[in-house]
Amino acid sequence: MSALILALAAGAVVGLALGALGGGGSVLAVPALIYLLGFTPAAATTASLIIVTATSLTALYAHARTGDVRWRPGALFAAAGLLPAAAAGAVAAHLPQPVLTTAFAAIAALAAMRMLRPGRTGTGRPAAVRPVKAAGAGAGLGALTGLLGVGGGFLAVPALVTVLAFEMQAAVGTSLLVISANSLASLATRGATTAGVDWAMVAPFAGAAVLGAWDGKRLAAKVTGPLLQRTFAVVLLVVAAYMPADALT
């Protein structure tokens, strides 16, 4: 199978995940770029940020059109995490990679189990703005994402559902605001590294991901909140199981 077809197929899957689940883009994109397209880990991380930024902004627009983005708590959530993420990122540079991988897997598994518990499906009504809770949860998420080097979506959605009592559709839409902010901030610090990006692979990957995000949004609109939440939790569990296994091989 040619590299172009692989890039298009992987991009479609990443976009579908971001559009439907509000997360999973970087977790899926980085392994695809490394194992399918032969990118180095450093190049894959930068390329993933470009792909996830374009895709999450597209998905954010789609969710905003249907009123599924809670702008004020989402902005507080995202802004509160920027400084903790930077500080935690400096700490992470001195920790062994297996420790970070295992820590992320454990947190992903805990988030999934919490989302699978009864009574975690949200109210179905717009969540009230809780500035202190939003800022606190955002700061905690920023510290975790900075420490573990992952995108915010996989942890933002569970946090919005369980901490701020968002219904699942609003959590998915609002998490895309958080992902977009985090991705743009990360890209701004990597300006020099984007010069060496293999655009022949990244451009079709990103294009397919953008189209997939629209399909993901339509899929999310047809699926009930509890089913979408359970699907997200199962994907989290799969990632939590895969990452330590991959680190040991």
C-alpha positions, 0 to 999 in steps of 0.5 A: 500500500502506498504511503499516500493511501496510508496517509489518507486513511490514517487522516480520515480515522484521526478526523473521525475521532476528533469530530465524534469524540472530541479527542484522540487526535494526537494519540492516534496521529503520532503512532500512525506517522511513526509506524505507517509513514516512517516519521521520526518521533520528533518529526511525528510530534510536530506534524501531529500538532499541525494536523490536530490544529487544522482538524480541531479548528474545523471540528470546533466550527462544526460543533459551534454551529450546533451550539455544542461549545460552552465558550466561557468555561471552555476559555477559562479551562484552556487558559488556566492550563497554559502556564501549568503545562509549560512548567510541567513540560520542563519537569517532564524533560528530566523524567524517563520516557517509560515513567511518563508512558506508564503514568499516562496509561494509568490516568487514561484508564482511571478517566475511562473507568470514571466515565463508565460509572453510572450517573456520569452522563451529564444532565442534558441541559447547558452546564452552569458556568463555574469559573473556579471549577473550570480554572482548577480543572484546566490547571490540573489538565494543563499540568498533566498534559505538559508532564505527559506530553499528550493532547488535551482532548483525551483528558479534557472530555472526561474532566468536563463530564465529571468535574463540570457536569457537562453533557457529553455533546457539550464536553466534546464540542468544548474540548475542541476549544481546549485542543485548539488552544493547546495545539496552537500554543505548542506550535508557537514554541516549535516554529523552527521545527516546522520547516522540516515537515514532510508536507507531501505526507502531512498535507493529504493526512491533514486534508483527510482528517479535516473531511473526517472531522465533518463526518465525525460531527454528523456521527456524534449528532446521531448517537446518544450521549451515553453511547458516545460516552461509553465509546470514548471510555472504551477507546481510552481503555484501549490506548491505556492498554496499548501504550505500556505494551508498546513501550516494553517492546 
